Amino acid sequence: MEISKKHIHIRTSTKEQTPELQLRDILSTFQLVDYTITEEKQSAFNDKCKRPVFESIKKLISKNKINELYVWDLDRIYRDRVKIKEFLLFCKMYKTTVFSFNQDWLQDFKKFPPPFDEVVYNLMVDVIAWQGEAESIKKSNRVKLSIVKSDTDVTKSYKGNKWGRKGLSKQTTNKIMELNAAGKSIREISRLVKIYDKNNNERFVSKSAVHKTIQFFCMKKT
C-alpha cells in the first residue's frame, strides 16, 4: 500500500494523555482526507530513550515520501528547543512542510518578505520550543519530588506509602530494556515478554507495565 505524502504524527508520553483528542483537533483544523498516521508513546526529551517510530518518519522525509507533516504541538516532535530547530531545518531541506494545531502561526510566515520571514520564524520557534522544554523540566521535577527511595530501593510517596503495584523482577525489566534498546515498540515488547503470578500462571506483560518500566529507567538516568 502506497504511503500518503500527508502524514499525521501523534505522540503521548503518559497514559493520561489521549491520542484521540490530538487526532480530532488536527483533522478538524486541517480538513485532511488522504493521510497516513503514526503514534508513539515515548519521551521526546530524554536522548537515552529510543524513538523508532519517529526515526522511521525522518527516513520517509529524507526519501521525499512525506510532503506535509501534521502534529498537535511542536513539543510532540521534541521538547528540546535546539532539536526542534534542527528538525524544522531538516524538513525544510527536504521540502516537507510542518503543520501544528497549537502553532497555526507557522504558516503565517509565508506572508513575510525575505529575509524577515526567516528571522521572525526562528525567533518564534525559539520561544515556543523554550516553553515546551521548560514545561517538561517542571513536570519531571514534580514527579521526582513526589516520590522517595528507601534503603531497600522501594519507591514510596512523600508520605511514606508504598507506590504502585508489586514491581517486575530484575530479569523482566532487563529484558524489557534490552528490547527497547533494540528498537522494539511497546506493543511488540508486551508480546515478547512473559511474567508469572504467585500461582505460577504464565501471561504476557501488559503494555502499561512496559511503558512505565521504560519511562522509569529513562527518568532514573537523568
N, C-alpha and C positions, 0 to 999 in steps of 0.2 A: 504494500500500500504506500502511495507517494505521500511524503510529509508536506503538510501545508506550509507555505512560507510565512504565514501569520501564526505566531506561537505565543501561548499564554503560559507563564511560569508562576506557580503557586508555591510559596514556602511558609511552613509553620514550624515554630521551634518548641512549642509546648502543646500538650493535648487539649488545653483550654481554648486554643485558637481554632477557629473553624474555617477550613479552606472553602467551604460552600459560599460563605459570605464574601470572600475575596473574589471568587469567580463571578458571583452575581453582580457585584459592583462593576467589575471590568466589562462584562457583557452588556450591562445596561447603559454604560457610558459610551463605549466604542462601537456598539451595534455590530459585533462580529458574527459571521455565519460560518465561513470556511476557516477553520483553525485547528491546530493541534495543541495539546495541553500536557504539561508535566507537573508533578507535585513532589515535593521533598519535605521531610520533617527533620531538619538538621540546623545546627547553628551556622550563622553566616558571619560570626565574629571571631571564633577561635580557629586559628590556622591549623591546629592539630586535628581538627575534625574533618574527615573525608567528605566530599560532596560529589559523588559520582554522577548524580542526576544533573547537577549544574555544569559539571565538566563536559557532559555529553552535549549540552546546549551550546557551549563555547565551540565545540568541534563542529557542530552544524553551522554556526555562524561563520567560522573560518572557511567552510566549504560553500559558502553563499547559499545555504539551504534555508536560512531564516532572514527575511527582509524586514519583518516587523516583530518586535518582542514586547509583549504586554505584561506588566506586573501591577500589583495592587499598590505597592510603595517601593521607593528606591531601596529601602532597608531590607526588602525581600531579596535583593541581589547581594548586597554586602552591608555590614554595619560599619566597617572601616571606611572613613572618608577617602583615603588615598586609593583604596581598592575600587571604590565606586567610580572615581575619576578615571582610573586605568581601564576599567571595563567599558565605560562610555566611549573612551578614545578607541578602544579595541573594536567596538561596534561601529563607530564612525569609519574606521579604516576599511571595514568590510561592507560599508553602506547598509548597515542594519539600524533602523530607527527604533529607539526605545520609547514606549508609551507607559505612563504611570497614572493610575487612577487618582492618587493623592497629590501628584505633582503635575497637574494638567498644564502648568505654565511651561513645561518642556517644549511644547510645540509653538509657543508664542515667540521664541527666539528667531524663528524663521522670518519674522516681520522686521527684525532689526537689520540695518545695512551692515555689511562687514567693514571694519573688524569688530564693531561694537557687539555684534551677536555673540561672538566667541568670548569676549571679556565678561559680559553680563551673565552668559550661560555658566561659565566656570565659577563665577562668584556665587551664583545661586546654588549650584551643585555643592560647593564647599559648605554653604550654610546648612542645607538640608542633610548632607552627609554627616556633618558635625552633630546635628541634633539626634540623628539615628544612633551614632556612636555613643553619645552622652547618655541617652536613654538606656542603651544596652548595658553600659557600665553601672548605672544606678540600679538597674534590675538585678544584675549579678551580685552587687554588694548587699542588696536587701536579702537575697536568698542566703548568702554566706553569713550574714548577721543573725538570721533566724534559726540557724542550726549550729550545734556544737558537737565536738567529738569527745568521747570519753577515753580513758586509758585502754579500754578493751576494743577501741575502734568501732563502737556502736554509735550510729548517728541519732542524736536526740534534739528535741526542740529546746529553745532557750529556757523553757520551764522545767526541763529535765525529763520529759516524757519521751519514750522510745518513738522514733519517727519511722512511719511506714510499716509494711509487712515484713515478714522474715525474708532476709536477703538471699540472693542466689549464691551458690557455692563459688569458691575462688576458681575452680576448674571451669564452671559455666561462664562466669564473667570474662575469664581469659579467652575462652572460645569465641564469645560474642565480639570482643575487641579485635581478635585476630581476623575474623570475617569482615568486620567493619574496615579494618586497615587494608583488606584485600579488595575493597570496593563494593562489597555486597550491600544491598539495600536492607532496610529494617524488615520489610516483608520477607525477603529471601532468608535473612538470618533466623527469623522466627520459624521458618520451615526446615531449618537445618539443625537447630539446637534442641535437644531433648532434656527434660528435667523429670525428677521423680518426687512424688509426695511421700508423706510419712508411712503410707501403706505400700510403698514401692510401685505405685501405679505410674506408668510412663505417659508423658504428654509433651507436646511442643511448648517451648517458652512463648509467652504472649508478646505481641508487637509492642505493647505498652512497657513491658519489662525490658525489652531490648532497647527501646528509646531512652528509658530512664538510666539504664546502665551506661550507654554511650554518653549521654548528657552529663552524668555524674563524673565519669573519668575525664571528660573534656574540661569540666569546671575544676577538677582536682589538679589539673596540670597548669592552670593559670596562676 
